Each structure stands twice: as structure tokens, then as C-alpha cells.
Amino acid sequence: MAASMVRPEPLTVLPACVWTDTEREVISLGHISRAMEGKWHVVSEGDTVLLLRSWTGHAIYRAEFGPVDASEGDGWRIVRAEAERDPDRYRDFGADFDAVMLELVLRTYALSEPAAELRTRMVSLVTDGTGRDDAPSALVQMSLLGMRTDPGSADRP
């Protein structure tokens, strides 16, 4: 993986979800946004996934997947992750935001899911983090998440 972070810091909160084998396989295929509305690329190598901003190519999140403990059943979870903390590359909205955003980008871009609950949570965390509640939800979502414009097919790297 060629993209690197300037000031990576470990995430203190990780997404709690367990990904199925099929979801993990689809995530590993990645996604390249081809339209301006798509703000994220998903690039995978082995058990590591990078989430990059599509316009700049800057790596914003790096996540490592590992199998869940056999006592928990089957599947995968994110066992380690980092976020870019250079303020010229990405704004820090806090630990809970990073966990939500990491899962949201994977679900929206790699898996083509609507992820409505995660979207609502992301907007709420931004509102809490900025102290501003006057920005329309759709504007916050478009600004930070963007929109996958090809939900019927995946652009793969």
C-alpha cells in the first residue's frame, strides 16, 4: 500500500460490529470512486484496509481485520486502526466519530449499504463536536461522507 499518513494515531474506539466472511471478502475487493460526489477510495492488502480521500489520495484511516474469537462464532472484526491527525488532511471529531466513520465508509463504499443509522450517528457526532446544529444533515453527510454514485456495481482497483 503506497499511501501513507503524516500523523497517524491509534484509534481508542473501534467499530464493534462483526463482519461476515462474505462482507470481509467484498471489502477486500476495494472501491475506487470515479465521480466527484464519491469522496472515498477503499484499498485492501491482506488483512489491512486503507480509506483514502478520493480527491487527494491522502490515507485517512488504516484498519486491520482479524478473526473473531471462536467462542463468539464466525466472522471478522477490526482489531487495530489508525486515523490521520494532521489537521491539514482531516479534521478530528473525536474517538466515537472515527469508529462510526470507519464503519460507515466501509459499509457505504465497499458494501453499497445505505447505513442509515450510522449516517444519523455521524451527523449527531459532528453536531456535538462543533456545537453547531444549524447545518442540514444532508450537507454534513455530503461534506464528510460523499455519495457512492454507482450502487449497482462496484468500481474495483
Steps between C-alpha positions, in 0.01 A plus 500: 500500500667815379291765680625602840389719786686807625388480864332164562357435844343177625122507537389463859149392394453238228182403316331230708346318204590152386534465123401177328747309284311622193509865613872473574559352156307781329685764705829346390404570137511873575329792331622789287270802476477631146263796548556821696220407740694193612742619764665168596713222358528165680826316438575161652814293536478183705326574828566875477262752345580863423231765460626784286343831404430469130598853397836511678593133539582569865465198726258592779429163667698177514321197645619148565248216500535188711278197556263515796569268789357154431279532809326795328423308181624571150597825340745786508543817697730795484771425756721806448453829321665837455373839392679791336545782752665759278239780509595600143382157384201415718304649788490314831142471629593255776535130568133407462481683168800310365344163588173600332668651195728200447206260503282739298750537214548122483126434502415780255785475250625140520169326576252742333279511809284802588613486867231747612562455873873560460431810291273640771761424767775668295295819459422502872868465592597783266228720649621418852865553402448837336224635722311594183161354431403728213659298217253277315566129544533449124770768482703343782471159336602625157789700642656216700369178349412593146288265297567178319354570160506147363314286757418232244862418425833539672800669348787283608865600509 
